[in-house]
Amino acid sequence: MHPRDRRLQSEHEDMCQLAAASSLISFTTSGVPPVRYAVTARCVGLLRLGGNIVRSESHEFDIDLGENFPLVPPMVVWRTAIFHPNIKPPHVCSGNIWYSGMSLAEYCIELCKLIQYQSFNIYSVLNDDAGLWLWATLQSDDPNIPVDPRPITDLDFDIGLTERATEPDGQRDGDNG
């Protein structure tokens, strides 16, 4: 089996373990081995409706693993409305999250943490209104951030149970030395 196919299969196994360990994440796939994941995250995030910021409990995004994955980050396309400084559908600013040795399951968890406001970058925003709102909220006496403090996974979930595909020279995919 080609190293890329082994890596893609390993990623799928990790994602299946993640979905089994989390009541908050589900997905469907396309391709054999899978190269596209349609993810549903059932965690609390925010949504702007008119002038109001309200809670939203279902979020959908696609993760596409391009030809140069894992050296190039997966492409994320956000499919549902969300109010977050680092997400402006269909775009997601996740450049400081991804590294080539990261598993897709870990990346998915990090995207869910963005939804919950457990993670954010207020200094590099896609959505200016959400960035200004977050900045003002963080200055308040009771910021209520994160909006959903629940863990994404159960306590017994261990990311990295599936070994990443190994290149013939013994290096793992994405290792530079």
GIWOPE-V748426 format. One record per pair of residues at least 24 apart in sequence whose C-alpha atoms are under 6 Angstrom apart, sorted by the first residue. I is the first residue (numbers start at 1). GAP is how many residues later the second one is. Records with the same first field share a line. If there is no record, write none. Layout:
# GIWOPE-V748426
I->GAP / GAP
This chain:
# GIWOPE-V748426
3->162
6->159
7->157 / 158
9->24
11->93
14->91
15->90
21->132 / 133 / 136
22->131
35->29 / 30
36->27 / 28
37->25 / 26
38->24
44->72 / 104
45->70 / 71
46->36 / 37
47->35 / 36
48->35
70->30
71->29 / 103
83->47
84->46
85->40 / 41 / 42 / 45 / 46
86->39 / 40
88->38 / 39
100->74
101->73
116->30 / 31 / 32
117->29 / 30
118->28
